[in-house]
Amino acid sequence: MKFTMQRLRELIAQGEGETLEFKKRTTHPSRISRTLASLANARGGRVLVGVEDNGRLVGVRDAEEERYLLRQAAEQFVDPPLPLQIDEVEDEDRVVLVVTVAESPRKPHRALVGEDDWRGYVRVGDQSVQTSQLTDKVLRNEPPPEHRLEWLPLSRHEQAALDYVRQQPRLTLPQYMKLINVSKRRAHRMLIKLVLHGYLRYHDKEKEPYYTKA
């Protein structure tokens, strides 16, 4: 389906989130590569280039240069490389690029953020967050979308964790222990089970590890 200005404005009205990011312009392939990899490692999504963080539509200066940087990012700064669909939407003298990234069957994807420095990313809300080794392992073993089986039934304690991350951006082990009133060992075991079965994501790149909605 061809993108129209009306459809673009409807997307912008949704605001940034797990499947949508705004970029005023592509400053460097290594920066946009993190966003592309994070979307491919999650449920896919779109990047609107030529839109400011507050949703203001400003357009791009040079659409061809933007296309070149985006292709370069997807092919040389993401491993495995990613296919992109790039559509142009024109409004008077402004052009916005709609970059569509499909959920990948070849997870996990890593982004080149420095010299020989490849890192995995996944979407958490409207952010691209660096993955842990455990999350990379889960992504590697995750079946492609078309072959995904129904999830396992959950206990009330496990369901409580999912209910919490639907309302809050993150859940820590101490918070979960307090939430369900169980020992540290038992709470940790349940959280890891939820990670391994694809319900939660585990993040350990900050001072205190935490869990988010998958």
FENUR-V307433 format. One record per backbone hydrogen bond with DSSP energy under -0.5 kcal/mol. NH is the residue of the N-H (numbers start at 1). CO is the residue of the C=O. If there is no record, write none. Layout:
((NH,CO) (NH,CO))
This chain:
((8,4) (9,5) (10,6) (11,7) (12,8) (13,9) (14,10) (14,11) (15,11) (15,12) (17,20) (20,17) (21,46) (23,48) (27,25) (31,28) (32,28) (33,29) (34,30) (34,31) (35,31) (36,32) (37,33) (38,34) (39,35) (40,36) (41,37) (42,38) (42,39) (44,39) (45,101) (46,19) (47,99) (48,21) (49,47) (49,97) (50,23) (50,48) (51,23) (51,48) (52,56) (55,52) (58,50) (58,56) (59,50) (60,95) (66,62) (67,63) (68,64) (69,65) (70,66) (71,67) (72,68) (73,69) (74,70) (75,71) (76,72) (77,72) (77,73) (79,110) (82,74) (85,100) (86,84) (87,85) (87,98) (89,96) (91,94) (94,91) (96,89) (97,49) (98,87) (98,96) (99,47) (99,97) (100,85) (100,98) (101,45) (101,99) (102,100) (104,40) (110,79) (111,119) (112,77) (113,111) (113,117) (114,117) (117,114) (118,116) (119,111) (121,109) (122,129) (123,38) (124,127) (127,124) (129,122) (129,127) (131,120) (132,202) (136,132) (137,133) (138,134) (139,135) (140,136) (141,137) (142,138) (142,139) (147,144) (148,145) (159,155) (160,156) (161,157) (162,158) (163,159) (164,160) (165,161) (166,162) (167,163) (167,164) (168,164) (171,211) (176,172) (177,173) (178,174) (179,175) (180,176) (181,177) (182,177) (187,183) (188,184) (189,185) (190,186) (191,187) (192,188) (193,189) (194,190) (195,191) (196,192) (197,193) (198,195) (199,194) (200,194) (201,212) (203,210) (209,207) (210,203) (211,171) (212,201) (214,199))
